[in-house]
Amino acid sequence: MPERDAATDATTGAVTDVEAGVGEEAAPKREVSYDDTMPGTLLLFPALLLLRFLGEHAWAYWTAAVIGALGVVASGFGIASAVGSLRRGRRRWAALAVILLLLGACLVFVSRLVQHF
């Protein structure tokens, strides 16, 4: 009897699995926002400043390279989230803005890194 295995919550109307003991709804897909740019930009911004103002010093160059590499990895996660939201058709302009901002920051970082090498 499939009716016995599923129950409807009276307050929310959500169907829950009674037999498995799971009383929570499936989490909705998270939509992209400008908060997805924060981890990447918070790491790429100081790396770019180090390369811009102290790039001639070896310690600043390597510190910027390490911090910037972490920023590129964090940007990859933000870009992946934005692409997923873009594929689902939600908040297209915000997803495009996030992708362009993070890709632009990564490209500027790599070009500055190569320029000072």
C-alpha positions as CSV (number, residue, x, y, z in Angstrom):
1,M,0.0,0.0,0.0
2,P,1.8,3.1,-1.2
3,E,-0.7,5.4,0.6
4,R,0.5,4.0,4.0
5,D,4.2,4.8,3.2
6,A,3.7,8.5,2.4
7,A,2.0,11.0,4.7
8,T,1.1,14.6,4.1
9,D,2.1,17.2,6.6
10,A,-1.1,19.2,7.6
11,T,0.7,22.6,8.1
12,T,2.8,22.7,4.9
13,G,1.2,20.1,2.7
14,A,4.6,18.5,2.1
15,V,4.7,14.8,1.4
16,T,7.0,13.0,3.8
17,D,8.3,9.4,4.0
18,V,6.8,7.9,7.2
19,E,8.4,4.5,7.0
20,A,12.0,5.8,6.6
21,G,11.5,8.3,9.4
22,V,12.4,11.2,7.2
23,G,10.2,14.1,8.2
24,E,11.9,16.8,6.1
25,E,11.2,18.1,2.7
26,A,13.8,17.9,0.0
27,A,15.9,21.1,0.0
28,P,15.1,23.4,-2.9
29,K,17.9,24.2,-5.3
30,R,19.8,27.3,-4.1
31,E,19.7,30.2,-6.5
32,V,22.7,32.2,-7.5
33,S,23.4,35.6,-5.8
34,Y,26.2,38.1,-5.6
35,D,27.3,36.3,-2.4
36,D,28.8,33.6,-4.7
37,T,31.5,36.1,-5.7
38,M,32.7,36.8,-2.2
39,P,35.1,34.0,-1.5
40,G,36.8,34.4,-4.8
41,T,37.0,38.2,-4.7
42,L,38.1,38.3,-1.1
43,L,41.1,36.2,-2.0
44,L,41.9,37.7,-5.4
45,F,41.7,41.3,-4.4
46,P,44.6,41.2,-1.9
47,A,46.6,39.1,-4.4
48,L,46.1,41.7,-7.1
49,L,47.1,44.5,-4.7
50,L,50.2,42.7,-3.7
51,L,51.2,42.2,-7.4
52,R,50.3,45.8,-8.2
53,F,52.2,47.5,-5.5
54,L,54.8,45.0,-4.2
55,G,55.2,42.7,-7.2
56,E,59.0,43.3,-7.5
57,H,59.7,41.7,-4.2
58,A,59.9,37.9,-4.3
59,W,58.0,37.4,-1.0
60,A,55.1,39.5,-2.2
61,Y,55.0,37.7,-5.6
62,W,54.9,34.2,-4.1
63,T,52.4,35.3,-1.4
64,A,50.2,36.7,-4.1
65,A,50.5,33.6,-6.2
66,V,49.4,31.4,-3.3
67,I,46.5,33.6,-2.2
68,G,45.5,34.1,-5.8
69,A,45.5,30.4,-6.6
70,L,43.2,29.8,-3.7
71,G,41.0,32.6,-5.0
72,V,40.9,31.0,-8.5
73,V,39.8,27.7,-6.9
74,A,37.1,29.5,-4.9
75,S,36.0,31.4,-8.0
76,G,35.6,28.0,-9.8
77,F,33.0,27.0,-7.2
78,G,31.2,30.3,-7.6
79,I,31.2,29.9,-11.4
80,A,29.9,26.4,-11.1
81,S,27.0,27.5,-8.9
82,A,26.2,30.3,-11.3
83,V,26.3,28.0,-14.4
84,G,24.0,25.6,-12.6
85,S,21.5,28.4,-11.9
86,L,21.8,29.6,-15.5
87,R,21.0,26.1,-16.8
88,R,17.9,25.9,-14.6
89,G,16.8,29.3,-16.0
90,R,16.7,31.1,-12.7
91,R,18.1,34.7,-12.2
92,R,19.9,34.7,-15.6
93,W,21.3,38.3,-15.3
94,A,22.7,37.7,-11.8
95,A,24.2,34.4,-12.9
96,L,25.8,36.1,-16.0
97,A,27.1,38.9,-13.8
98,V,28.7,36.5,-11.3
99,I,30.3,34.5,-14.1
100,L,31.7,37.6,-15.8
101,L,33.0,39.1,-12.6
102,L,34.8,36.0,-11.5
103,L,36.2,35.1,-14.9
104,G,37.4,38.7,-15.3
105,A,39.1,38.7,-11.9
106,C,40.8,35.4,-12.6
107,L,42.0,36.6,-16.0
108,V,43.4,39.9,-14.5
109,F,45.2,37.9,-11.8
110,V,46.8,35.5,-14.3
111,S,47.9,38.3,-16.6
112,R,49.4,40.2,-13.7
113,L,51.1,37.1,-12.4
114,V,52.6,36.4,-15.8
115,Q,53.6,40.0,-16.3
116,H,55.6,40.1,-13.1
117,F,57.3,36.8,-13.8
